[in-house]
Amino acid sequence: MNATKNENGKLVNAGEWNEKFVEPKVGSVVKVDGSSRLPVRLLPGDDYVDSGFPGCDFRYPNPIREWAEKHAIAVNVTVTGRTTQRKDGADWVRVCFEWVGDCEPSTYSRGWMLVD
């Protein structure tokens, strides 16, 4: 992974090497590696923090349509790709998903984010 951690231990984008200074934002289209789901748009995170939950920048929609927003999964997304790659007629960049743990360790996976 090509990201660094800040003083709070959170993954952050290295910025300089990212050719378009791409940053994830609410509404960014992402796809998790190995997932059979179509790409989805990131939902707003929340400001809730307690001793067992560090908060999250985004929410990943639940695959059950009726629960898409109500039971969305806490996630932080960090751009790890140095350059964009042309894939399926659009520009994509590699990202790391941090699935934020609630009173348990976070888990990580990789994927893609569509570049606007």
N, C-alpha and C positions, 0 to 999 in steps of 0.2 A: 504494500500500500504506500502511496506517495504523499501522504498527508502528515502533518505534524500535530502535536497536541499543545494547547495553550496552557497557561498557568493553572487552569481549573481541570486540566486533564481531558478536555473536550477536543475532538478532532477538528482541525481547521484547514482551510484550503491554503496551499502554499502561495497562491496568487501569482507571483512573478512568472512561473513557468507555464501558467495556464494562458494559452495564446489569446483567447477572447475574454479573459477574466469572467468566466462563466460562474455564476453562483446559483444554487438552487433557491427557489422562491415558491410561495403558494401558487399553485396552478402549473408548476413545472411538470412535464410529462416524463415519467420514469418507468423502467422495466427492470425487474429483478432477474439475474441470470438463473437459468434452469426453471423458471416459472412458466407454466402453460397459460397464464393470464395475459391478456392484452395489456399494453402500457396503460398506466393510470395517471391521473393528476394528483399532485400532493395537496392535502388539505391543511388548513391552519393548525399550528400546534397550540399548546396552551401554556399558561404561566404558572400552573399549579406545581408546587414543589413541596416535598416533605422529606423526612429523614430516609425514606425508602424509595422515593421517586425523584430523580434529578430534574424532571421537566423535559420537554421535547420541542424541537423547532417546527416539526410537521407531524401530520397524521397520515397514515397510509390507509386508503379506503378498505373496508372489510369486503370480502368477495360476495357476501350475501347482500343483494341490492337494497333490501329494506334496512339493513344495518350499516350501509356504506359509511355514513358519517357518525351515527350514534355510537357504534362500536369500532371506530377506526383505531388502528394500531399506532402507538407512539414510535416515532422514528426521527433520527437525525440523518441528514444526507450531506456527504462531503465529496466535492469533486476531487478525483484522484488522477484523472487523465491529463497528460501534458498537452495533447492536441486533440482536436475534434476529428472524428472519423466519419466518412460518408458511408451510410448504411441504409438500405431500403429507400434511397432517394432523399435522405435528409441527413443533417449533421448531428452526430451524437457524441457524447463524451462519457468516459468511464467515471463511475461514482462508487462510493462505499456507503452502504446502509448500516446504521447503528440502530438495531431494534432495542429500544430503551427498556431495560428491566425494571420491574416494579418490585422492590425488595429482593431482587436477584440480579446476577450480573447481566449486563447487556450482551447481545450476540451480534455478529457482523456478517454481512454478505455483500456481494458485489453486483453491479448492474450497469445500466446505461441511463443517461438523461438526454432528452432532446434539447438541442441548442436552438433558441429562438432566432 
